[in-house]
Amino acid sequence: MIRFSGGIIMTADDNPSKTGRCLCGAVGYEILGPVQMTAICHCRNCQRQSGTAYSVIAGILRSDYRQTGETRIFHDTGDSGRRVERHFCGGCGSPILSIIEPLPEMLFIKAGTLDDSTELQPAVEVYCDSAMPYVPLVPGTQKFPKSNV
């Protein structure tokens, strides 16, 4: 388990090699190392980007990521005023990953784009104060009302 200042808890998984892609297949990727952490984000921008109640993200080291195909980037600003880069497929619109200013060495992969996400278990939920009231929070996760970084 790895702990960062600000309270992010990271746990490495046992199966380091993972692959994923967008809906149309124009963007594909391989993750060469372990997923460092899995989280659920309930922020309004993730709700808007995903079109649903929250976003499940898998944090990996940037150096462990290999991509084929081009993504487009939407430059977003979090409620902290910090920059968020949201990468998505320009063809089908699938969100692929986010890069957040406080953790530039990490990439946050959208878990739904993984070919197999069954091993992921969220450990943290952030922006719980903007969670949709009809979606229960996951038992056993560490919960934060806003961001923990």
N, C-alpha and C positions, 0 to 999 in steps of 0.2 A: 504494500500500500504506500502510495506517495501522497504527501500533504503539501499543498502550496499555501503561501500566505494568502489570506482571504478566505480560507476554508474549503477550497476545492479538494475533494477526496478523490484519489485516483487509484484504481486497482487494475493490475494487468491481467488479461485473460490468458487462457492456456493454449489457445489456437491462434498463433500470430498471423498466419496468411489468410487474407480475406479479399474478395473481389466484389465489385458492384458496378452499376451502370444506371444511366437515365432511362426513362420510359422508351424512347425511340432507339436507344443503343448508340447514338452518336458520341456520347461521352462514357468512357469506361475507366475503371481504376483498379489498382491493386494496392493493398495495404500489406507491407512487408514485415511489420513488427506487430506487437500486441496492441490491442485497444487498451488505452490507459485509464479511461473512465467512460461511463455511460450515464447520461443525465436526461432529464425531461425539462424543457423550457416552456413556461406558460406565458412568456411576454407577449404583448399585443403584436409586435412585429413578427415573431415566429408564428403566431396564429394567422396573421395575414399572409405570410409567405407560404405556409403549408395549406391554408384554406381549411383548417380544422382547429381543434381545441388546444393543441400543443405540438411541440417538435421533440422527437427523440433524437439525441445526438450521441455519437461515439467519438470521443476525443482520442486523437492519435498524434504521434510526433510527426512534424512536417517532413522530416528526413525519411520517414517510412512510407511515403505516399508516391505512387506513380500513376500518371493519368494519360489516357489516349483521348484525342478529340479536344476541342476547345470549349471552354465555358465563357459565358458572359458574366460580368460582375456588376452587381448593384451595390453602390456605396451607401451604407446606412449609418445612422447614428443612434446608439443606444441611449437610454434615459440618463445614463451617466455622462453623456456628452462624448463618449469614446467611439471611435470608428469601428464599424463591423463591415467586412466585405462578404457579401452573399453571392456565391458562385452558383450559376444555374446553366442548364442546357439552353442554348439559343433556339434550338429546333422545337423541342417539346415543352420547355419551361420547367422541367424537373429541377428542384433545388438539389444541389450536390453537396456543398460544404459551406461552412462559414469560417472566417478568420476574425478573431476578436483582438483588438489592440492590446489589452492587458496580457495576453498569452500568445505572442507572435510565433513561438516555437511549436505551437499546436495547431492542428486543423480539426474542425468539428464536422464530421461526416453526418449527413442526414441518414439515419439508420434505415429508413425505408428504401434507400437505394442499394443497400447491401444485397448480394445474392442470397445470403443466409444470415439472418439476424437473430436466429433462435437462441444463441448462446448469450446474447446481451441481457444484462440485468441492471436496470437503472439503480444507482446508488444515491443520487441527488436530484432534487426538484428545485428549480429556481423560478422566481417571479410567481410564487404561489398566491400572492395577493391579487393577481389578475387571472387566476385559473377560472375556467368556466364553471359555474356553480353546479352544473349537472354532471360533471366529470369528477369522480372521486380521486383523491391523491393516492399514490401507491403506498401501501403499508410497508414500513421498514426503511423508507428512504429518508435521508437527511433533507429537511425542508427549509427553504429560505424565502422570506417575503419578497425580496428583490434579488439582485445579482449577488453572488458570493465572491466575485473578483473585482 
